[in-house]
Amino acid sequence: MMKVIIGLAGEISSGKGSVAKYAKEKYNAKIYRFSDIFRNILDTLGLEHSRKNMSDLSLTLRKTFGEDVLDKALTEEIKKSESNVVVVDGVRRIDDIKYLKKMPKFILVFVETKIGNRYKRIVKRKENPDDQNKTFEEFRDDSQRNAELKISSLKKYADKIINNDGTLEELHKQIDNIFEK
């Protein structure tokens, strides 16, 4: 069976992680996250997993080693994976899929969600230490960081668009529709 690779793009707290989690549970997908690369480096350096640190690290890596450095690394990891279903969470710019989109059966999925819903989710889930006490204004500022600026432009490249302003069941139905095709 040919490997199916789904790249997930969407603004902060749009629901990419929920899509990935469901794909893992129902379709036995192997999950790769761009942010895991940053988290591993920050752990090695003994630094906090704040959005600012991840954004700064992303900028430094891309500036030093090229805009496609993370795509190259993930593509090589995915080629080694034995999983038939792979989800790449956190596509933020077109250079993030330069190599991935050359692989057979690559699908770019854009997850869209209204900003108010995204803000509520980020505060509730507390993924990063600086998320739980974040004001709406700080959240909006985070959305303007370098790592986030090009995300909305990916929608025009998407093979599928998921709206995640509804229920979890509605989200799952949209994901199932993608996998059925």
Backbone as ProteinMPNN parsed JSONL, in Angstrom:
{"seq_chain_A": "MMKVIIGLAGEISSGKGSVAKYAKEKYNAKIYRFSDIFRNILDTLGLEHSRKNMSDLSLTLRKTFGEDVLDKALTEEIKKSESNVVVVDGVRRIDDIKYLKKMPKFILVFVETKIGNRYKRIVKRKENPDDQNKTFEEFRDDSQRNAELKISSLKKYADKIINNDGTLEELHKQIDNIFEK", "coords_chain_A": {"N_chain_A": [[0.848, -1.198, 0.0], [0.485, 2.232, -0.797], [2.001, 4.996, 0.835], [0.07, 7.369, 2.563], [0.151, 10.786, 2.998], [-0.661, 13.388, 5.045], [-0.631, 16.752, 5.248], [-0.997, 19.21, 7.678], [-2.259, 22.407, 7.95], [-2.907, 25.53, 9.512], [-4.065, 28.224, 11.551], [-2.86, 29.239, 14.855], [-4.113, 27.099, 17.309], [-6.25, 26.139, 15.784], [-7.122, 23.592, 15.491], [-5.565, 21.6, 14.46], [-4.09, 19.701, 15.902], [-6.171, 18.191, 16.999], [-7.229, 17.042, 14.708], [-5.034, 15.493, 13.928], [-4.813, 13.759, 16.145], [-7.241, 12.33, 15.989], [-6.858, 11.064, 13.518], [-4.759, 9.429, 14.174], [-5.93, 7.768, 16.125], [-8.148, 6.577, 14.757], [-7.207, 5.852, 12.191], [-4.734, 4.835, 12.528], [-2.502, 6.504, 12.198], [0.809, 7.794, 11.883], [2.244, 10.407, 13.633], [3.832, 13.449, 12.929], [5.278, 16.417, 14.064], [6.063, 19.725, 13.313], [6.735, 21.442, 15.375], [7.827, 19.742, 17.289], [10.495, 19.412, 16.677], [11.545, 21.888, 17.404], [10.909, 21.862, 20.146], [12.502, 19.743, 21.069], [15.088, 20.777, 20.647], [14.967, 23.065, 22.29], [14.655, 21.784, 24.773], [17.166, 20.524, 24.968], [18.751, 22.767, 25.183], [17.885, 23.716, 27.56], [15.789, 25.518, 27.735], [12.646, 27.285, 27.969], [9.528, 26.161, 26.576], [8.185, 28.268, 25.159], [6.04, 30.195, 22.993], [7.359, 32.343, 21.853], [10.093, 31.59, 22.083], [10.071, 29.317, 20.433], [9.317, 30.461, 18.0], [11.457, 32.252, 17.571], [13.575, 30.408, 17.39], [12.781, 28.959, 15.14], [12.968, 30.948, 13.169], [15.743, 31.472, 13.259], [16.877, 28.951, 12.558], [15.845, 28.608, 9.97], [16.827, 30.855, 8.67], [19.562, 30.415, 8.833], [19.998, 27.814, 7.757], [18.324, 27.541, 5.565], [15.06, 28.017, 4.154], [13.653, 25.671, 3.774], [14.609, 23.763, 5.532], [13.403, 22.313, 7.675], [11.419, 20.873, 6.361], [12.984, 19.201, 4.745], [14.202, 17.588, 6.72], [11.954, 16.363, 7.982], [10.788, 15.048, 5.785], [12.696, 13.092, 5.171], [12.567, 11.556, 7.531], [9.925, 10.649, 7.331], [10.038, 9.094, 5.034], [11.418, 6.905, 6.031], [9.604, 5.838, 7.754], [7.425, 3.18, 8.651], [4.748, 3.32, 8.623], [1.579, 3.441, 6.97], [-0.051, 5.592, 6.91], [0.466, 8.924, 7.407], [0.642, 11.862, 9.308], [1.412, 15.223, 9.123], [1.817, 17.695, 11.241], [1.405, 21.138, 11.585], [2.214, 22.736, 9.363], [3.463, 25.709, 8.129], [4.31, 27.419, 6.143], [4.805, 27.666, 2.587], [7.286, 26.611, 1.901], [7.571, 24.624, 3.774], [6.513, 22.37, 2.731], [7.791, 21.75, 0.434], [9.311, 19.481, -0.345], [7.751, 17.413, 0.664], [5.356, 17.602, -0.821], [6.081, 16.498, -3.197], [6.004, 13.865, -2.845], [4.205, 10.829, -3.548], [0.67, 10.716, -3.088], [0.324, 12.902, -1.302], [-1.456, 15.183, 0.671], [-2.602, 18.37, 1.288], [-4.136, 19.813, 3.983], [-6.148, 22.354, 5.133], [-7.0, 23.79, 8.155], [-9.531, 25.672, 9.362], [-10.644, 28.13, 11.69], [-12.573, 30.318, 13.673], [-11.197, 33.261, 15.237], [-11.951, 33.823, 17.919], [-12.821, 31.33, 18.911], [-10.421, 29.947, 18.652], [-8.803, 31.286, 20.491], [-10.095, 30.673, 22.962], [-9.614, 27.924, 23.045], [-6.794, 27.729, 23.173], [-6.142, 28.795, 25.667], [-7.481, 27.041, 27.318], [-6.291, 24.507, 26.814], [-3.558, 24.702, 27.531], [-0.983, 24.079, 26.432], [1.573, 25.206, 26.095], [3.779, 26.832, 28.422], [3.255, 29.585, 28.551], [0.66, 29.941, 27.706], [-1.7, 29.59, 29.303], [-2.377, 31.857, 30.862], [-2.759, 33.809, 29.063], [-3.788, 36.803, 27.508], [-6.427, 37.974, 25.34], [-5.399, 39.905, 23.62], [-2.641, 39.362, 23.722], [-2.684, 36.848, 22.581], [-3.566, 37.509, 20.008], [-1.337, 39.017, 19.253], [0.605, 36.972, 19.245], [-0.262, 35.642, 16.999], [0.741, 37.191, 15.05], [3.433, 36.804, 14.938], [6.556, 35.954, 13.36], [6.628, 33.201, 12.616], [3.975, 32.639, 12.214], [2.878, 34.242, 10.274], [2.575, 33.562, 7.512], [0.747, 31.564, 7.349], [-2.056, 31.785, 6.727], [-1.968, 32.196, 3.992], [-1.58, 29.702, 2.965], [-3.982, 28.477, 2.586], [-4.949, 28.754, -0.016], [-3.482, 26.865, -1.36], [-4.352, 24.495, -0.443], [-5.561, 21.15, -0.591], [-7.786, 20.236, 0.614], [-10.209, 21.756, 2.754], [-10.988, 22.201, 6.092], [-13.53, 23.096, 8.304], [-13.46, 24.088, 11.571], [-15.262, 25.088, 13.507], [-17.409, 23.922, 14.584], [-18.928, 21.069, 16.186], [-17.136, 18.334, 17.793], [-17.855, 15.947, 16.63], [-18.701, 16.809, 14.11], [-16.273, 17.687, 13.102], [-14.852, 15.253, 13.02], [-16.347, 13.906, 11.087], [-15.734, 15.392, 8.785], [-13.009, 14.797, 8.584], [-13.118, 12.022, 8.177], [-14.332, 12.033, 5.654], [-12.242, 12.962, 4.067], [-10.382, 10.865, 4.313], [-11.844, 8.786, 3.189], [-11.755, 9.352, 0.521]], "CA_chain_A": [[0.0, 0.0, 0.0], [1.231, 3.472, -0.877], [1.895, 5.841, 2.017], [-0.73, 8.586, 2.466], [0.72, 11.817, 3.861], [-1.555, 14.535, 5.176], [-0.026, 17.919, 5.876], [-2.011, 20.047, 8.31], [-1.963, 23.831, 8.111], [-3.974, 26.278, 10.165], [-3.549, 29.173, 12.527], [-2.717, 28.759, 16.222], [-5.295, 26.522, 17.972], [-7.359, 25.929, 14.857], [-7.595, 22.215, 15.627], [-4.674, 20.67, 13.757], [-3.788, 18.606, 16.821], [-7.367, 17.347, 17.111], [-7.286, 16.269, 13.464], [-3.955, 14.5, 14.005], [-5.167, 12.781, 17.183], [-8.297, 11.474, 15.451], [-6.25, 10.243, 12.466], [-3.953, 8.406, 14.862], [-6.833, 6.82, 16.782], [-9.024, 5.833, 13.842], [-6.535, 5.366, 10.988], [-3.4, 4.384, 12.931], [-1.535, 7.408, 11.57], [2.025, 8.224, 12.58], [2.182, 11.867, 13.695], [5.048, 14.259, 12.988], [4.953, 17.827, 14.305], [7.187, 20.635, 13.133], [7.114, 22.02, 16.667], [8.616, 18.789, 18.08], [11.903, 19.713, 16.411], [11.889, 23.028, 18.259], [10.817, 21.443, 21.551], [13.693, 18.938, 21.362], [16.242, 21.683, 20.734], [14.794, 23.883, 23.497], [14.968, 20.908, 25.91], [18.619, 20.364, 25.002], [19.325, 24.042, 25.63], [17.334, 24.044, 28.875], [14.945, 26.706, 27.587], [11.2, 27.109, 28.042], [8.804, 25.922, 25.323], [7.268, 29.381, 24.903], [5.836, 30.484, 21.567], [8.429, 33.264, 21.439], [11.321, 30.812, 21.888], [9.917, 28.473, 19.244], [9.323, 31.352, 16.84], [12.84, 32.724, 17.382], [14.369, 29.27, 16.94], [12.376, 28.698, 13.758], [13.558, 32.003, 12.333], [17.194, 31.268, 13.219], [17.177, 27.751, 11.776], [15.515, 28.837, 8.556], [17.745, 31.869, 8.142], [20.904, 29.832, 8.769], [20.089, 26.593, 6.962], [17.399, 27.571, 4.438], [13.634, 27.993, 4.492], [13.109, 24.317, 3.666], [15.401, 22.856, 6.371], [12.537, 21.416, 8.445], [10.772, 19.989, 5.393], [13.979, 18.174, 4.386], [14.364, 16.678, 7.855], [10.734, 15.565, 8.16], [10.603, 14.18, 4.618], [13.58, 11.932, 5.342], [11.986, 10.733, 8.601], [8.695, 10.028, 6.824], [10.44, 8.036, 4.101], [11.849, 5.752, 6.832], [8.471, 5.345, 8.536], [6.728, 2.014, 8.122], [3.316, 3.592, 8.659], [0.945, 3.745, 5.688], [-0.742, 6.873, 7.055], [1.317, 9.873, 8.116], [0.104, 13.211, 9.441], [2.428, 16.225, 9.435], [1.101, 18.758, 11.926], [2.094, 22.411, 11.777], [2.728, 23.377, 8.151], [3.293, 27.152, 8.322], [4.687, 28.169, 4.941], [4.881, 26.78, 1.417], [8.577, 25.91, 1.939], [7.453, 23.481, 4.672], [6.042, 21.185, 1.991], [8.51, 21.724, -0.847], [9.668, 18.093, -0.636], [6.612, 16.539, 0.98], [4.338, 17.587, -1.875], [6.584, 15.696, -4.314], [5.753, 12.453, -2.545], [2.876, 10.401, -3.989], [-0.403, 10.697, -2.082], [0.411, 13.991, -0.328], [-2.655, 16.028, 0.693], [-2.519, 19.497, 2.218], [-5.437, 20.117, 4.575], [-6.146, 23.607, 5.892], [-8.011, 23.788, 9.211], [-9.872, 27.06, 9.68], [-11.465, 28.321, 12.882], [-12.664, 31.736, 14.049], [-10.199, 33.653, 16.227], [-12.496, 33.699, 19.278], [-12.77, 29.91, 19.272], [-9.011, 29.571, 18.791], [-8.325, 31.852, 21.759], [-10.646, 29.866, 24.062], [-8.949, 26.618, 23.042], [-5.395, 27.806, 23.595], [-6.108, 29.03, 27.113], [-7.986, 25.824, 27.967], [-5.417, 23.336, 26.68], [-2.313, 24.965, 28.277], [0.103, 23.292, 25.84], [2.835, 25.892, 26.379], [3.693, 27.495, 29.726], [2.771, 30.968, 28.458], [-0.68, 29.962, 27.112], [-2.847, 29.546, 30.212], [-2.729, 33.182, 31.374], [-2.675, 34.699, 27.905], [-4.938, 37.651, 27.207], [-6.796, 37.927, 23.927], [-4.466, 40.779, 22.904], [-1.386, 38.614, 23.596], [-2.954, 35.797, 21.602], [-3.571, 38.167, 18.705], [0.066, 39.348, 18.966], [1.267, 35.718, 18.872], [-0.681, 35.324, 15.635], [1.481, 38.067, 14.138], [4.856, 36.461, 14.974], [7.099, 35.531, 12.077], [6.265, 31.814, 12.307], [2.542, 32.524, 11.961], [2.427, 35.22, 9.282], [2.276, 33.034, 6.176], [-0.169, 30.418, 7.43], [-3.329, 32.0, 6.025], [-1.747, 32.106, 2.544], [-1.569, 28.289, 2.569], [-5.34, 28.036, 2.279], [-5.127, 28.677, -1.472], [-2.784, 25.678, -1.854], [-4.919, 23.317, 0.21], [-6.368, 20.191, -1.348], [-9.041, 20.151, 1.365], [-10.365, 22.735, 3.824], [-11.862, 21.746, 7.174], [-13.968, 24.157, 9.21], [-13.502, 23.527, 12.919], [-16.043, 25.924, 14.421], [-18.556, 23.141, 15.042], [-18.728, 20.048, 17.213], [-16.101, 17.337, 17.549], [-18.429, 14.971, 15.697], [-18.656, 17.424, 12.773], [-14.862, 17.658, 12.699], [-14.531, 13.865, 12.681], [-17.008, 13.576, 9.814], [-14.938, 16.011, 7.716], [-11.772, 14.023, 8.472], [-13.482, 10.746, 7.547], [-14.561, 12.305, 4.232], [-10.922, 13.048, 3.416], [-9.786, 9.521, 4.266], [-12.619, 7.944, 2.288], [-11.341, 9.631, -0.845]], "C_chain_A": [[0.881, 1.245, 0.0], [0.952, 4.337, 0.351], [1.083, 7.093, 1.717], [-0.154, 9.583, 3.471], [-0.218, 13.015, 3.854], [-0.809, 15.629, 5.911], [-1.129, 18.795, 6.424], [-1.509, 21.471, 8.487], [-3.167, 24.495, 8.76], [-3.365, 27.17, 11.225], [-3.516, 28.556, 13.924], [-4.072, 28.313, 16.785], [-6.508, 26.368, 17.055], [-7.926, 24.516, 14.959], [-6.737, 21.202, 14.893], [-4.362, 19.452, 14.626], [-4.956, 17.654, 16.998], [-7.527, 16.476, 15.868], [-6.252, 15.154, 13.517], [-4.301, 13.388, 14.993], [-6.221, 11.799, 16.664], [-7.732, 10.536, 14.372], [-5.407, 9.12, 13.083], [-4.859, 7.328, 15.461], [-7.611, 5.958, 15.795], [-8.278, 5.187, 12.677], [-5.096, 4.916, 11.248], [-2.28, 5.217, 12.287], [-0.335, 7.643, 12.486], [2.04, 9.744, 12.495], [3.58, 12.464, 13.773], [4.61, 15.702, 13.165], [6.203, 18.668, 14.083], [7.667, 21.154, 14.482], [7.912, 21.05, 17.532], [10.108, 19.007, 17.869], [12.36, 20.844, 17.325], [11.896, 22.631, 19.732], [12.046, 20.62, 21.951], [14.932, 19.817, 21.522], [16.154, 22.532, 21.999], [15.072, 23.059, 24.753], [16.481, 20.759, 26.07], [19.299, 21.615, 25.545], [18.827, 24.458, 27.017], [16.464, 25.292, 28.856], [13.467, 26.335, 27.57], [10.591, 26.937, 26.641], [7.801, 27.044, 25.051], [7.125, 29.582, 23.403], [6.931, 31.398, 21.037], [9.722, 32.488, 21.173], [11.227, 29.937, 20.637], [9.95, 29.309, 17.971], [10.737, 31.848, 16.538], [13.733, 31.612, 16.848], [14.057, 28.929, 15.488], [13.028, 29.691, 12.805], [15.061, 31.79, 12.171], [17.569, 30.068, 12.365], [16.949, 27.985, 10.291], [16.472, 29.833, 7.915], [19.135, 31.267, 7.922], [20.999, 28.69, 7.766], [19.135, 26.526, 5.774], [15.957, 27.399, 4.886], [13.048, 26.582, 4.514], [13.796, 23.301, 4.581], [14.523, 21.864, 7.146], [11.824, 20.416, 7.538], [11.724, 18.864, 4.992], [14.088, 17.125, 5.488], [13.144, 15.775, 8.018], [10.505, 14.608, 6.994], [11.468, 12.929, 4.734], [13.061, 10.995, 6.43], [10.762, 9.97, 8.1], [9.012, 8.905, 5.845], [10.826, 6.765, 4.845], [10.683, 5.102, 7.589], [7.816, 4.152, 7.846], [5.222, 2.212, 8.08], [2.786, 3.931, 7.27], [0.194, 5.066, 5.713], [0.12, 7.766, 7.944], [0.613, 11.224, 8.141], [1.24, 14.13, 9.867], [1.697, 17.451, 9.953], [1.972, 20.014, 11.996], [2.741, 23.004, 10.549], [2.435, 24.873, 8.265], [3.616, 27.992, 7.094], [4.85, 27.178, 3.792], [6.204, 26.016, 1.386], [8.551, 24.703, 2.875], [7.003, 22.221, 3.943], [6.694, 21.064, 0.615], [8.836, 20.285, -1.277], [8.503, 17.138, -0.379], [5.614, 16.463, -0.17], [4.794, 16.835, -3.117], [6.354, 14.211, -4.086], [4.353, 12.073, -3.034], [1.906, 10.416, -2.813], [-0.207, 11.728, -0.973], [-0.825, 14.861, -0.464], [-2.428, 17.139, 1.716], [-3.927, 19.845, 2.668], [-5.291, 21.39, 5.403], [-7.304, 23.564, 6.877], [-8.286, 25.236, 9.581], [-10.854, 27.115, 10.844], [-11.46, 29.808, 13.222], [-11.722, 32.043, 15.212], [-10.699, 33.521, 17.673], [-12.464, 32.263, 19.776], [-11.331, 29.452, 19.482], [-8.444, 30.073, 20.123], [-8.814, 31.017, 22.948], [-9.914, 28.525, 24.175], [-7.524, 26.692, 23.577], [-5.268, 27.997, 25.096], [-6.51, 27.757, 27.857], [-6.971, 24.685, 27.93], [-4.061, 23.488, 27.35], [-1.124, 24.17, 27.745], [1.472, 23.891, 26.155], [2.687, 26.667, 27.685], [3.098, 28.904, 29.669], [1.347, 31.065, 27.899], [-1.807, 30.173, 28.123], [-3.281, 30.904, 30.745], [-2.737, 34.244, 30.272], [-3.954, 35.516, 27.744], [-5.254, 37.523, 25.722], [-5.825, 38.767, 23.098], [-3.123, 40.077, 22.701], [-1.533, 37.491, 22.566], [-2.928, 36.37, 20.187], [-2.15, 38.541, 18.299], [0.849, 38.098, 18.554], [0.953, 35.344, 17.426], [0.063, 36.149, 14.595], [2.986, 37.796, 14.163], [5.269, 35.905, 13.62], [6.632, 34.132, 11.675], [4.808, 31.665, 11.897], [2.058, 33.32, 10.747], [1.978, 34.642, 7.946], [1.231, 31.923, 6.17], [-1.435, 30.628, 6.609], [-3.166, 31.898, 4.507], [-1.744, 30.659, 2.051], [-2.94, 27.774, 2.164], [-5.541, 27.875, 0.77], [-4.429, 27.458, -2.091], [-3.409, 24.38, -1.347], [-5.722, 22.453, -0.755], [-7.742, 20.051, -0.707], [-9.029, 21.222, 2.445], [-11.375, 22.18, 4.815], [-12.238, 22.966, 8.002], [-14.149, 23.524, 10.585], [-14.173, 24.464, 13.912], [-17.233, 25.161, 14.995], [-18.191, 22.165, 16.145], [-17.585, 19.111, 16.823], [-16.592, 16.295, 16.54], [-18.406, 15.515, 14.262], [-17.23, 17.432, 12.233], [-14.481, 16.255, 12.239], [-15.143, 13.456, 11.345], [-16.221, 14.154, 8.628], [-13.623, 15.262, 7.497], [-12.041, 12.695, 7.782], [-13.722, 10.927, 6.046], [-13.251, 12.39, 3.464], [-10.322, 11.66, 3.267], [-10.543, 8.601, 3.326], [-12.209, 8.141, 0.832], [-9.906, 9.216, -1.055]], "O_chain_A": [[1.89, 1.307, 0.703], [-0.176, 4.402, 0.841], [1.356, 7.799, 0.747], [0.009, 9.264, 4.649], [-0.528, 13.579, 2.804], [-0.403, 15.453, 7.06], [-2.094, 19.095, 5.72], [-0.466, 21.706, 9.097], [-4.305, 24.064, 8.572], [-2.277, 26.898, 11.733], [-4.074, 27.483, 14.15], [-5.05, 29.059, 16.74], [-7.651, 26.457, 17.503], [-9.065, 24.267, 14.565], [-7.149, 20.054, 14.722], [-4.368, 18.318, 14.148], [-4.761, 16.446, 17.131], [-7.913, 15.312, 15.965], [-6.553, 14.006, 13.192], [-4.1, 12.209, 14.701], [-6.11, 10.591, 16.871], [-8.085, 9.358, 14.323], [-5.361, 8.005, 12.563], [-4.594, 6.134, 15.325], [-7.721, 4.745, 15.978], [-8.655, 4.108, 12.22], [-4.338, 4.652, 10.314], [-1.246, 4.682, 11.887], [-0.466, 7.682, 13.71], [1.869, 10.311, 11.416], [4.407, 12.038, 14.58], [3.682, 16.162, 12.5], [7.273, 18.355, 14.606], [8.87, 21.289, 14.706], [8.617, 21.495, 18.438], [10.9, 18.805, 18.79], [13.423, 20.769, 17.94], [12.794, 23.023, 20.478], [12.57, 20.786, 23.052], [15.73, 19.612, 22.436], [17.15, 22.702, 22.702], [15.662, 23.573, 25.704], [17.007, 20.857, 27.178], [20.29, 21.535, 26.27], [19.301, 25.446, 27.578], [16.405, 26.034, 29.837], [13.092, 25.221, 27.206], [11.082, 27.498, 25.661], [6.648, 26.754, 24.735], [7.998, 29.181, 22.633], [7.378, 31.243, 19.9], [10.375, 32.705, 20.152], [12.188, 29.829, 19.875], [10.547, 28.903, 16.975], [11.161, 31.859, 15.382], [14.553, 31.842, 15.959], [14.961, 28.645, 14.702], [13.569, 29.312, 11.766], [15.59, 31.915, 11.067], [18.477, 30.152, 11.538], [17.77, 27.599, 9.459], [16.876, 29.673, 6.763], [19.802, 31.579, 6.935], [21.967, 28.603, 7.01], [19.142, 25.536, 5.043], [15.674, 26.719, 5.873], [12.057, 26.331, 5.199], [13.589, 22.098, 4.424], [14.877, 20.69, 7.256], [11.647, 19.253, 7.903], [11.317, 17.705, 4.908], [14.067, 15.924, 5.219], [13.282, 14.562, 8.173], [10.071, 13.475, 7.201], [11.012, 11.828, 4.425], [13.109, 9.775, 6.272], [10.587, 8.79, 8.407], [8.331, 7.88, 5.83], [10.589, 5.663, 4.35], [10.777, 3.95, 8.011], [7.673, 4.12, 6.623], [4.498, 1.364, 7.559], [3.448, 4.617, 6.491], [-0.159, 5.603, 4.663], [0.455, 7.411, 9.074], [0.062, 11.674, 7.136], [1.942, 13.859, 10.842], [1.036, 18.159, 9.194], [3.128, 19.957, 12.414], [3.736, 23.719, 10.674], [1.287, 25.264, 8.475], [3.23, 29.159, 7.023], [5.014, 25.979, 4.021], [6.247, 24.887, 0.897], [9.425, 23.841, 2.782], [7.103, 21.121, 4.487], [6.195, 20.354, -0.258], [8.654, 19.925, -2.44], [8.302, 16.175, -1.118], [5.085, 15.392, -0.467], [3.984, 16.56, -4.002], [6.489, 13.4, -5.002], [3.423, 12.876, -2.953], [2.295, 10.154, -1.675], [-0.536, 11.456, 0.182], [-1.207, 15.239, -1.572], [-2.101, 16.871, 2.872], [-4.801, 20.135, 1.851], [-4.419, 21.486, 6.266], [-8.45, 23.331, 6.491], [-7.398, 25.946, 10.053], [-11.755, 26.286, 10.972], [-10.438, 30.477, 13.067], [-11.479, 31.191, 16.066], [-9.929, 33.142, 18.555], [-12.119, 32.009, 20.93], [-11.052, 28.662, 20.384], [-7.697, 29.362, 20.796], [-8.031, 30.693, 23.841], [-9.633, 28.056, 25.278], [-7.095, 25.826, 24.34], [-4.38, 27.421, 25.724], [-5.942, 27.437, 28.901], [-6.812, 23.972, 28.92], [-3.456, 22.479, 27.712], [-0.337, 23.642, 28.531], [2.419, 23.162, 26.449], [1.588, 27.112, 28.019], [2.501, 29.362, 30.643], [0.871, 32.171, 27.64], [-2.775, 30.871, 27.822], [-4.459, 31.083, 31.054], [-2.722, 35.442, 30.554], [-5.061, 34.983, 27.834], [-4.441, 37.023, 24.945], [-5.467, 38.376, 21.988], [-2.527, 40.182, 21.629], [-0.621, 37.226, 21.783], [-2.339, 35.781, 19.28], [-1.786, 38.401, 17.131], [1.66, 38.148, 17.629], [1.8, 34.797, 16.718], [0.023, 35.843, 13.403], [3.743, 38.486, 13.48], [4.436, 35.446, 12.839], [6.279, 33.906, 10.517], [4.442, 30.658, 11.291], [0.953, 33.093, 10.254], [1.078, 35.194, 7.313], [0.874, 31.403, 5.112], [-1.843, 29.733, 5.869], [-4.119, 31.553, 3.808], [-1.89, 30.414, 0.854], [-3.052, 26.757, 1.481], [-6.231, 26.955, 0.333], [-4.746, 27.064, -3.213], [-3.029, 23.292, -1.781], [-6.455, 22.951, -1.609], [-8.734, 19.783, -1.385], [-7.977, 21.557, 2.988], [-12.466, 21.749, 4.442], [-11.379, 23.772, 8.361], [-14.891, 22.554, 10.746], [-13.7, 24.617, 15.038], [-17.982, 25.703, 15.808], [-17.273, 22.399, 16.93], [-17.131, 19.1, 15.679], [-15.825, 15.825, 15.701], [-18.127, 14.778, 13.317], [-17.011, 17.211, 11.042], [-13.859, 16.089, 11.19], [-14.518, 12.737, 10.565], [-16.06, 13.496, 7.6], [-13.174, 15.108, 6.361], [-11.283, 12.284, 6.903], [-13.35, 10.061, 5.253], [-13.169, 11.932, 2.324], [-9.807, 11.318, 2.202], [-9.94, 7.716, 2.72], [-12.303, 7.224, 0.017], [-9.372, 9.373, -2.152]]}, "name": "protein", "num_of_chains": 1, "seq": "MMKVIIGLAGEISSGKGSVAKYAKEKYNAKIYRFSDIFRNILDTLGLEHSRKNMSDLSLTLRKTFGEDVLDKALTEEIKKSESNVVVVDGVRRIDDIKYLKKMPKFILVFVETKIGNRYKRIVKRKENPDDQNKTFEEFRDDSQRNAELKISSLKKYADKIINNDGTLEELHKQIDNIFEK"}
